[in-house]
Amino acid sequence: MPTTELEVGTVGRDLGRARLFVVIVTVVALGVAGFVLVRLGAGPLPDPEGCKADVAGSHVELSTDQAENASAIAAVAVRRGLPARAVSIALAAAFQESKLHNLRYGDRDSVGLFQQRPSQGWGTRTLLLDPEYAAGAFYDQLVKIDGYQEMPITEAAQQVQRSGFPDAYAEHETGARALASALTGYSPARFSCVVHNPGVPTETAGSTGLTPRAEKVKTDLEHAFGGLPMGGFAPGGVSSGHMTGSAHYDGRAFDVFFRPVTAESRRYGWAVAAYLVANANRLNLATVIYDGHIWSVGRSSESGWRAYDPPGDPATDPATEAVLEHRDHVHVDVVAGLTRTAGANFLILRDLVPESHNFTGFVPFAPVTIGGCRGSPGGMRDPMSSSMLYTMGMALDRAAENGFSVAVLIDGAWLEGLVAAHDGVGVVLESHDGGHAVVKTDRIAAVKVTAESPYRAPITDGHLHFEDHGAFPGRQRTTV
């Protein structure tokens, strides 16, 4: 039967009420969930990974993938000596064509960041999927345009791209200018990323004096920017010339020099520093220091670039102070990774401790403790803090991901098993006979992790749905 106009209006009102009810219920549920998490000490939760640029009132947010691609576009221009305006034009074009994602598809045979077409002479499909090549091909055409620097960004981009929507680039002009300014060093310390600590193994220095991870960073920078003066490492390693405990002594760090210090060299240094932060996730970076500022991985990365105050005598002469503040060089080091304690079958997850917690690493207690909390041998504060819950949660997640056995300290006794599930509020341990113990996180005093699991099947997913409290078929379940 045909629907009358009145009936359509009634249906619309009913649907509107239903949607409003769903929204209200959702908001209330989220509020209750947030309250419960705070009450349980599971917050504050870490910020999601991602990057941003804040320049002159303009705010641009990017995923880590987008940031890596944007930094590649900027690095090609910096290496070629092109002005920041060229980067703004290229970024506006890439924003419009691919949203800064390196797409493997497009209209007809278009691919890549700029949706360039092999059939139109831009290059092979393989080459166009290389962000550096694609950016270079864009700039090759851009510099042929007389007066492109004085043109509106959308007009210059259109002359390169020949799009069917010539004015579409205009909506990206403001964000592209802000991002270009931050990535080319004209707006120092205005580009940053939130990057979580990676769970990677420890490494030793190779023949160059650098660990494989540090060597990868060095090679990557040379590829992105060409020849750069570098130091702070040597075959066989270095043992002096740096502060006590420096990552240089482990082969995890090197320096990129920008001397003498001028306005131009300072911009170049900030371009390299921004590139490193943009690629910190991919390169497993721990720290970048330049020009009196520091960026660090983990929870500290949520604060972006911070003022760097090096330790030392306040009476140090200005020249030495400038070196300590890294005014003439970019310092970069990679994460240390998981390290095994001597004489003990446990792992210390040093890189999982956010710098903002003022830890220098886990102390090898007896037994070795990870994420020391209430009642632990380390004498951490009581009651358990939200930051300790977060650190413990990361340790449990890493154990689950790597199939390690864990033991949790509850009321002075250790309960051992594989991490079958963990959600920040509780953890499910699976014993060797298939039984399960459900442990609330706020009852755990400490966690220890062993690298050699005696159990049958390693658990590889640390993010199972702990909300499912149904019985495990044929297995015992104990709540502790």
C-alpha positions as CSV (number, residue, x, y, z in Angstrom):
1,M,0.0,0.0,0.0
2,P,1.4,3.5,-0.9
3,T,2.7,5.4,2.1
4,T,1.0,8.7,2.7
5,E,2.8,12.0,3.5
6,L,1.5,11.9,7.1
7,E,2.8,8.4,7.6
8,V,6.2,9.4,6.2
9,G,6.4,12.2,8.8
10,T,5.4,9.9,11.6
11,V,8.0,7.4,10.6
12,G,10.6,10.2,10.5
13,R,9.7,11.4,14.0
14,D,9.9,7.9,15.3
15,L,13.3,7.3,13.7
16,G,14.4,10.6,15.1
17,R,13.3,9.6,18.6
18,A,15.1,6.3,18.3
19,R,18.3,7.9,17.1
20,L,18.1,10.4,20.0
21,F,17.6,7.6,22.5
22,V,20.6,5.6,21.1
23,V,22.8,8.7,21.3
24,I,21.7,9.4,24.9
25,V,22.3,5.8,25.9
26,T,25.7,5.7,24.2
27,V,26.8,9.0,25.9
28,V,25.7,7.7,29.3
29,A,27.4,4.3,28.7
30,L,30.7,6.0,27.7
31,G,30.5,8.3,30.7
32,V,30.0,5.4,33.0
33,A,32.8,3.4,31.4
34,G,35.1,6.4,31.8
35,F,34.2,6.8,35.4
36,V,34.7,3.1,36.1
37,L,38.1,3.1,34.4
38,V,39.2,6.1,36.5
39,R,37.9,4.5,39.7
40,L,39.8,1.4,38.9
41,G,42.9,3.4,38.3
42,A,43.2,2.3,34.6
43,G,43.5,5.8,33.3
44,P,44.6,8.1,32.1
45,L,44.7,6.1,28.9
46,P,47.6,6.8,26.4
47,D,46.9,9.1,23.5
48,P,46.5,7.3,20.2
49,E,49.5,7.3,17.8
50,G,49.4,10.1,15.3
51,C,51.1,13.4,14.3
52,K,50.2,17.1,14.2
53,A,51.5,20.4,13.1
54,D,50.5,23.7,14.8
55,V,51.6,26.8,13.0
56,A,50.2,30.3,13.3
57,G,46.8,29.2,14.4
58,S,46.5,26.4,11.9
59,H,46.2,22.8,13.2
60,V,46.8,19.7,11.0
61,E,46.4,16.2,12.3
62,L,47.9,13.2,10.5
63,S,48.2,9.5,10.9
64,T,51.7,8.1,11.2
65,D,51.4,6.8,7.6
66,Q,50.4,10.3,6.4
67,A,53.2,11.9,8.3
68,E,55.8,9.6,6.8
69,N,54.5,10.5,3.3
70,A,54.4,14.2,4.0
71,S,57.9,14.1,5.4
72,A,59.2,12.3,2.3
73,I,57.6,15.0,0.1
74,A,59.3,17.7,2.2
75,A,62.6,16.0,2.3
76,V,62.9,15.8,-1.5
77,A,62.4,19.5,-1.7
78,V,64.8,20.3,1.1
79,R,67.5,18.1,-0.6
80,R,66.9,19.9,-3.9
81,G,67.0,23.3,-2.3
82,L,63.5,24.2,-3.3
83,P,61.5,26.8,-1.4
84,A,58.9,26.0,1.2
85,R,56.3,27.2,-1.3
86,A,57.0,24.2,-3.5
87,V,56.3,21.9,-0.6
88,S,53.0,23.7,0.2
89,I,51.9,23.2,-3.4
90,A,53.0,19.5,-3.4
91,L,51.3,18.8,-0.1
92,A,48.0,20.5,-1.2
93,A,48.1,18.3,-4.3
94,A,48.7,15.1,-2.4
95,F,46.1,16.0,0.2
96,Q,43.5,16.3,-2.6
97,E,44.6,13.4,-4.7
98,S,45.2,10.7,-2.1
99,K,44.7,12.3,1.4
100,L,48.4,11.7,1.8
101,H,48.1,7.9,1.5
102,N,50.2,6.0,-1.0
103,L,47.3,4.5,-2.9
104,R,47.9,1.4,-5.0
105,Y,44.8,2.2,-7.1
106,G,42.9,5.2,-8.6
107,D,41.1,6.4,-11.6
108,R,42.1,4.3,-14.6
109,D,45.9,3.6,-14.0
110,S,46.4,6.4,-11.5
111,V,48.5,5.4,-8.4
112,G,50.4,6.8,-5.5
113,L,50.4,10.0,-3.5
114,F,49.7,12.3,-6.5
115,Q,47.6,9.8,-8.5
116,Q,50.1,10.0,-11.4
117,R,49.5,7.8,-14.4
118,P,52.1,5.6,-16.0
119,S,50.2,5.9,-19.3
120,Q,50.8,9.7,-19.2
121,G,54.5,9.5,-18.9
122,W,54.9,10.0,-15.2
123,G,56.9,6.7,-14.8
124,T,56.3,3.1,-14.1
125,R,53.7,1.9,-11.6
126,T,56.5,0.7,-9.3
127,L,58.3,4.0,-9.4
128,L,55.1,6.0,-8.8
129,L,54.4,4.0,-5.6
130,D,57.8,5.2,-4.3
131,P,56.9,8.5,-2.4
132,E,60.3,10.0,-3.0
133,Y,60.1,9.3,-6.8
134,A,56.6,10.5,-7.0
135,A,57.4,13.8,-5.2
136,G,60.5,14.2,-7.4
137,A,58.4,13.8,-10.5
138,F,55.9,16.4,-9.2
139,Y,58.7,18.9,-8.5
140,D,60.3,18.3,-11.9
141,Q,57.1,19.6,-13.5
142,L,56.5,22.3,-11.0
143,V,59.8,24.1,-11.4
144,K,59.2,24.4,-15.2
145,I,56.2,26.7,-14.5
146,D,57.3,30.4,-14.6
147,G,56.4,32.3,-11.5
148,Y,54.9,29.3,-9.6
149,Q,56.1,30.8,-6.3
150,E,53.8,33.8,-6.8
151,M,50.8,31.8,-8.0
152,P,47.9,30.8,-5.8
153,I,48.7,27.3,-4.5
154,T,45.6,25.7,-6.2
155,E,46.6,27.3,-9.6
156,A,50.2,26.0,-9.4
157,A,49.0,22.5,-8.4
158,Q,46.5,22.4,-11.2
159,Q,49.2,23.3,-13.8
160,V,51.1,20.2,-12.7
161,Q,48.3,17.8,-12.1
162,R,45.9,18.8,-14.9
163,S,42.9,17.7,-12.8
164,G,39.3,17.6,-13.9
165,F,38.6,19.6,-10.7
166,P,41.0,22.5,-11.0
167,D,39.8,24.4,-7.9
168,A,39.8,21.4,-5.5
169,Y,43.3,22.1,-4.2
170,A,42.3,25.4,-2.7
171,E,40.6,23.8,0.4
172,H,43.9,22.3,1.4
173,E,46.0,25.5,1.1
174,T,46.0,26.5,4.8
175,G,46.9,23.0,6.1
176,A,49.5,22.5,3.4
177,R,51.2,25.8,4.3
178,A,51.3,25.0,8.0
179,L,52.6,21.5,7.4
180,A,55.2,22.6,4.9
181,S,56.5,25.4,7.3
182,A,56.9,22.9,10.1
183,L,58.5,20.1,8.0
184,T,61.0,22.4,6.2
185,G,62.3,24.1,9.5
186,Y,60.6,27.5,9.1
187,S,58.4,26.8,12.1
188,P,60.8,25.0,14.6
189,A,59.3,22.5,17.0
190,R,55.8,22.8,15.6
191,F,55.6,19.3,14.2
192,S,55.4,16.3,16.6
193,C,54.1,12.8,16.9
194,V,52.7,10.5,19.5
195,V,54.5,7.2,19.3
196,H,54.2,4.3,21.6
197,N,57.1,2.2,22.8
198,P,57.8,-0.7,20.5
199,G,58.4,-4.2,21.7
200,V,61.6,-5.0,19.9
201,P,64.6,-7.1,20.9
202,T,67.9,-5.7,22.1
203,E,70.7,-5.3,19.7
204,T,74.5,-5.0,19.8
205,A,76.7,-2.7,17.8
206,G,78.1,-4.0,14.5
207,S,81.3,-3.2,12.6
208,T,80.4,0.5,12.2
209,G,79.9,1.0,15.9
210,L,76.1,1.3,15.5
211,T,73.4,-1.2,16.2
212,P,71.4,-2.4,13.2
213,R,68.5,-0.1,14.1
214,A,70.7,2.9,14.4
215,E,72.4,2.0,11.2
216,K,69.0,1.9,9.5
217,V,68.3,5.4,10.7
218,K,71.6,6.7,9.4
219,T,71.0,5.1,6.0
220,D,67.5,6.4,5.8
221,L,68.6,10.0,6.5
222,E,71.4,9.7,3.9
223,H,68.8,8.5,1.4
224,A,66.3,11.2,2.2
225,F,68.7,14.2,2.4
226,G,71.8,13.1,0.7
227,G,75.2,13.5,2.3
228,L,75.0,14.8,5.8
229,P,78.0,15.3,8.2
230,M,77.5,12.7,11.0
231,G,79.5,11.6,14.1
232,G,79.2,10.3,17.6
233,F,80.0,6.8,16.6
234,A,83.0,4.8,15.4
235,P,84.1,1.3,14.5
236,G,84.5,-0.6,17.8
237,G,82.3,1.9,19.6
238,V,82.9,5.1,21.5
239,S,83.7,5.4,25.2
240,S,84.1,9.1,25.9
241,G,82.9,12.5,24.8
242,H,79.3,12.1,25.9
243,M,77.3,12.3,29.1
244,T,77.2,9.3,31.5
245,G,74.8,6.7,30.3
246,S,74.6,8.1,26.8
247,A,73.1,5.9,24.1
248,H,76.2,6.7,22.1
249,Y,78.1,4.2,24.3
250,D,75.7,1.4,23.3
251,G,75.9,2.2,19.6
252,R,72.3,3.3,19.6
253,A,72.9,7.0,18.8
254,F,74.6,9.3,16.4
255,D,74.7,13.1,15.7
256,V,74.0,15.1,12.5
257,F,76.0,18.3,12.4
258,F,74.8,21.7,11.2
259,R,77.8,24.0,11.5
260,P,78.3,26.9,11.7
261,V,75.1,27.8,13.3
262,T,73.2,30.2,10.9
263,A,69.6,30.9,10.2
264,E,69.9,28.6,7.1
265,S,71.7,25.8,8.9
266,R,69.2,26.0,11.8
267,R,66.3,25.6,9.4
268,Y,68.0,22.6,7.8
269,G,68.5,21.1,11.2
270,W,64.9,21.5,12.1
271,A,63.8,19.9,8.8
272,V,65.9,16.9,9.6
273,A,64.6,16.8,13.2
274,A,61.0,17.0,12.0
275,Y,61.6,14.2,9.5
276,L,63.0,12.0,12.2
277,V,60.0,12.5,14.4
278,A,57.6,11.9,11.5
279,N,59.3,8.6,10.9
280,A,59.9,7.7,14.6
281,N,57.4,4.9,14.5
282,R,58.9,3.2,11.4
283,L,62.5,3.7,12.6
284,N,62.0,2.7,16.3
285,L,63.4,6.0,17.6
286,A,63.7,6.7,21.3
287,T,64.9,10.3,21.4
288,V,65.6,13.3,19.1
289,I,67.3,16.4,20.5
290,Y,68.0,19.6,18.7
291,D,68.4,23.3,19.4
292,G,67.5,23.2,23.1
293,H,64.5,20.9,22.5
294,I,63.8,17.2,23.0
295,W,61.3,14.7,21.7
296,S,60.9,11.3,23.4
297,V,59.0,8.1,22.5
298,G,56.2,6.8,24.8
299,R,54.0,8.9,27.1
300,S,56.5,11.8,26.8
301,S,55.7,12.0,23.1
302,E,52.2,13.2,24.0
303,S,53.8,16.5,25.1
304,G,55.6,17.0,21.8
305,W,58.8,18.9,21.8
306,R,59.9,20.0,25.3
307,A,62.6,22.3,26.5
308,Y,65.9,20.4,26.9
309,D,67.9,21.4,29.9
310,P,71.1,19.3,29.9
311,P,72.8,18.4,33.2
312,G,75.9,20.1,34.0
313,D,77.6,23.1,35.8
314,P,75.5,26.3,35.4
315,A,78.8,28.2,35.1
316,T,79.7,26.3,31.9
317,D,81.1,28.6,29.2
318,P,78.6,29.6,26.4
319,A,80.3,27.6,23.7
320,T,80.2,24.4,25.7
321,E,76.6,25.1,26.8
322,A,75.6,25.5,23.1
323,V,77.0,22.1,22.4
324,L,75.3,20.5,25.4
325,E,72.0,22.0,24.2
326,H,72.6,20.5,20.8
327,R,72.5,23.9,19.1
328,D,74.8,22.8,16.3
329,H,73.7,19.1,15.9
330,V,70.7,16.8,15.9
331,H,71.1,13.9,18.3
332,V,69.0,10.8,17.5
333,D,68.9,7.5,19.3
334,V,66.9,4.3,18.8
335,V,65.1,2.2,21.5
336,A,67.2,-0.2,23.5
337,G,64.7,-3.0,23.2
338,L,64.1,-6.0,25.5
339,T,67.1,-6.9,27.6
340,R,67.7,-10.2,29.6
341,T,69.0,-9.7,33.1
342,A,72.3,-11.4,34.0
343,G,71.8,-14.7,35.9
344,A,68.0,-14.6,35.7
345,N,65.5,-16.0,33.3
346,F,63.4,-12.9,33.2
347,L,63.1,-9.9,30.9
348,I,63.2,-6.3,31.9
349,L,61.0,-4.2,29.6
350,R,63.0,-1.0,30.0
351,D,61.5,0.8,27.0
352,L,58.0,0.3,28.2
353,V,58.4,2.8,31.0
354,P,57.3,6.3,29.9
355,E,60.0,8.9,30.6
356,S,57.4,11.1,32.3
357,H,57.2,8.6,35.1
358,N,60.8,9.5,36.1
359,F,62.1,6.0,35.8
360,T,65.6,5.3,34.5
361,G,64.8,1.6,33.9
362,F,63.6,-1.3,36.0
363,V,65.8,-2.3,38.9
364,P,66.5,-6.0,38.9
365,F,64.8,-6.9,42.2
366,A,64.8,-10.4,43.6
367,P,62.6,-11.8,42.1
368,V,63.0,-9.5,39.0
369,T,59.9,-7.2,39.0
370,I,58.2,-5.6,36.1
371,G,55.8,-2.7,36.8
372,G,56.3,-2.7,40.6
373,C,53.2,-1.7,42.3
374,R,51.5,-2.1,45.7
375,G,53.5,-4.3,48.1
376,S,56.3,-4.9,45.6
377,P,60.0,-5.3,46.6
378,G,60.7,-1.9,45.0
379,G,58.6,-0.1,47.5
380,M,56.4,1.7,45.0
381,R,53.7,4.0,46.3
382,D,50.5,2.6,47.8
383,P,47.7,2.5,46.5
384,M,48.6,1.5,43.0
385,S,48.6,4.5,40.7
386,S,47.1,4.7,37.2
387,S,50.5,5.2,35.7
388,M,51.7,1.9,37.3
389,L,48.6,0.2,36.0
390,Y,49.4,1.4,32.5
391,T,53.0,0.3,32.7
392,M,51.9,-3.1,34.1
393,G,49.3,-3.4,31.3
394,M,52.0,-2.8,28.7
395,A,54.2,-5.5,30.2
396,L,51.3,-8.0,30.2
397,D,50.4,-7.1,26.6
398,R,54.0,-7.6,25.5
399,A,54.1,-10.9,27.3
400,A,50.9,-12.0,25.5
401,E,52.2,-10.9,22.1
402,N,55.5,-12.9,22.5
403,G,54.1,-16.0,24.1
404,F,56.0,-15.4,27.4
405,S,54.9,-16.9,30.7
406,V,54.1,-14.5,33.4
407,A,53.8,-14.7,37.2
408,V,51.7,-12.2,39.2
409,L,52.3,-11.5,42.8
410,I,49.0,-11.6,44.9
411,D,49.0,-11.5,48.6
412,G,52.7,-12.6,48.8
413,A,52.2,-15.6,46.4
414,W,53.2,-15.9,42.8
415,L,50.5,-17.2,40.3
416,E,52.0,-18.3,37.0
417,G,50.6,-18.9,33.5
418,L,50.3,-17.6,30.0
419,V,48.4,-14.3,29.4
420,A,45.2,-15.5,27.6
421,A,43.6,-12.1,27.8
422,H,44.1,-8.7,29.3
423,D,42.0,-5.5,29.2
424,G,43.6,-3.2,31.8
425,V,41.1,-4.1,34.5
426,G,41.9,-7.8,34.7
427,V,44.0,-10.5,33.3
428,V,43.2,-14.2,32.4
429,L,46.1,-16.6,33.0
430,E,46.1,-20.0,31.3
431,S,47.9,-22.8,33.2
432,H,49.8,-25.7,31.7
433,D,46.8,-28.0,32.3
434,G,44.4,-25.7,30.5
435,G,42.9,-24.2,33.6
436,H,42.2,-20.4,33.8
437,A,42.6,-17.9,36.6
438,V,40.9,-14.5,36.4
439,V,42.9,-11.9,38.3
440,K,41.8,-8.3,38.8
441,T,44.7,-5.9,38.1
442,D,44.2,-3.9,41.2
443,R,45.1,-7.0,43.3
444,I,48.5,-7.5,41.6
445,A,51.5,-6.3,43.5
446,A,54.1,-7.1,40.8
447,V,54.5,-8.9,37.5
448,K,57.5,-11.0,36.3
449,V,57.9,-12.3,32.8
450,T,60.0,-15.3,31.7
451,A,61.3,-15.7,28.2
452,E,61.0,-19.5,28.2
453,S,57.4,-20.6,28.5
454,P,56.7,-24.2,29.7
455,Y,53.3,-24.1,28.2
456,R,52.0,-25.8,25.1
457,A,50.7,-23.0,22.9
458,P,52.0,-19.4,23.0
459,I,49.3,-16.7,23.0
460,T,50.0,-14.3,20.2
461,D,47.1,-11.8,20.6
462,G,47.3,-9.6,23.6
463,H,44.0,-8.0,23.0
464,L,41.4,-10.7,23.3
465,H,37.9,-9.7,24.5
466,F,38.2,-10.0,28.2
467,E,34.5,-8.8,28.5
468,D,33.4,-12.4,27.6
469,H,33.1,-14.0,31.0
470,G,31.5,-17.2,29.7
471,A,33.0,-20.5,30.9
472,F,35.8,-22.1,29.0
473,P,34.4,-25.4,27.7
474,G,35.9,-28.3,29.6
475,R,38.3,-26.1,31.6
476,Q,38.5,-25.0,35.1
477,R,38.1,-21.2,35.8
478,T,39.1,-19.7,39.1
479,T,38.6,-16.1,40.2
480,V,41.4,-15.0,42.5
